[in-house]
């Protein structure tokens, strides 16, 4: 089954980037662990996609997994799987670790990555 805008090999959709596969796998794992039902997941994903479209996303398929990740973060926080502040802290730590990691090497989080840093000034 081809979905417009999503890459495919033959008739099977494939992930563009490894993080997309990781987000997909985390979603399956958290569902299997009982954190949320498929109906709750589908509603959250639809809400995130709808919000993105209302904000101007052209919905060409190339942003699908960004919406998937946003839905995953939101439902995990909503269900108490992680506090919103911890989610932001982890996202910042991951960005810092990724910035120092050479392309093609595994990203490793260090305790120092989680140290509080002041927010950058800007809009």
C-alpha positions in Angstrom: 0.0 0.0 0.0 1.6 3.3 -1.1 0.8 6.4 0.9 1.5 9.6 -1.0 4.5 11.5 0.3 5.8 8.5 2.3 8.8 6.5 0.9 8.2 2.9 -0.2 10.0 -0.1 -1.4 7.6 -1.6 -3.9 4.2 -1.5 -2.2 5.6 -1.4 1.4 6.1 1.9 3.2 9.6 2.4 4.7 11.0 4.9 7.2 13.0 7.8 5.9 15.2 8.1 9.0 16.1 5.7 11.9 14.3 8.0 14.5 11.0 7.4 12.7 11.4 3.6 13.2 12.3 4.3 16.8 9.2 6.4 17.4 7.1 3.7 15.8 8.6 1.0 17.9 8.2 3.1 21.1 4.6 3.6 20.3 4.0 -0.1 19.9 5.9 -0.9 23.1 4.0 1.7 25.2 0.7 0.4 23.8 1.6 -3.2 24.6 2.6 -2.1 28.1 -1.0 -0.7 28.5 -0.2 3.0 28.6 -2.9 3.8 26.0 -5.4 2.1 23.8 -5.3 2.2 20.0 -8.4 4.4 20.0 -6.7 6.9 22.3 -3.6 6.8 20.1 -5.5 7.3 16.9 -7.4 10.3 18.4 -4.1 11.9 19.6 -2.4 11.4 16.2 -5.4 12.8 14.4 -5.5 15.8 16.8 -1.8 16.5 16.2 -2.1 16.2 12.4 -5.2 18.4 12.4 -3.4 21.1 14.5 -0.5 21.0 12.1 -2.7 21.4 9.1 -4.6 24.3 10.8 -1.1 25.9 11.3 -0.2 25.6 7.6 1.3 22.1 7.2 0.7 21.1 3.6 0.2 17.5 4.6 2.4 16.1 1.8 3.4 13.1 3.9 7.0 14.3 4.6 6.0 15.6 8.1 4.0 12.5 9.1 6.4 11.2 11.6 7.0 14.6 13.2 3.3 14.5 13.9 3.6 10.9 15.1 6.4 12.0 17.5 4.4 15.0 18.8 1.4 12.7 19.4 3.6 10.2 21.2 5.1 12.8 23.5 1.7 14.3 24.2 0.0 11.0 25.0 2.8 9.8 27.2 2.7 13.1 29.2 -1.1 13.0 29.3 -1.1 9.4 30.7 1.5 10.3 33.3 4.4 8.4 31.6 6.6 11.4 32.0 6.2 14.9 33.4 6.2 17.6 30.7 9.2 19.3 32.3 11.2 16.0 32.1 10.2 15.6 28.5 11.6 19.0 27.6 14.7 18.3 29.7 15.3 15.0 27.9 14.7 16.6 24.5 17.3 19.3 25.3 19.7 16.7 26.5 19.3 14.6 23.4 19.9 17.7 21.2 23.1 18.5 23.1 24.3 14.9 22.8 23.4 14.8 19.1 25.2 18.1 18.4 28.5 16.7 19.7 28.2 13.2 18.0 29.9 12.7 14.7 27.5 11.6 11.9 27.0 7.9 11.8 28.1 7.3 15.4 25.7 6.3 18.2 24.4 9.2 20.3 25.2 8.7 24.0 23.5 10.7 26.7 25.7 11.7 29.6 24.5 13.0 33.0 25.9 16.4 32.2 23.5 16.6 29.2 20.7 16.9 31.7 22.2 19.8 33.7 19.9 22.8 33.6 20.9 25.4 31.1 19.5 28.9 30.7 17.1 29.3 27.8 18.5 31.2 24.8 17.1 34.7 24.3 15.0 35.1 21.2 11.5 35.3 19.8 
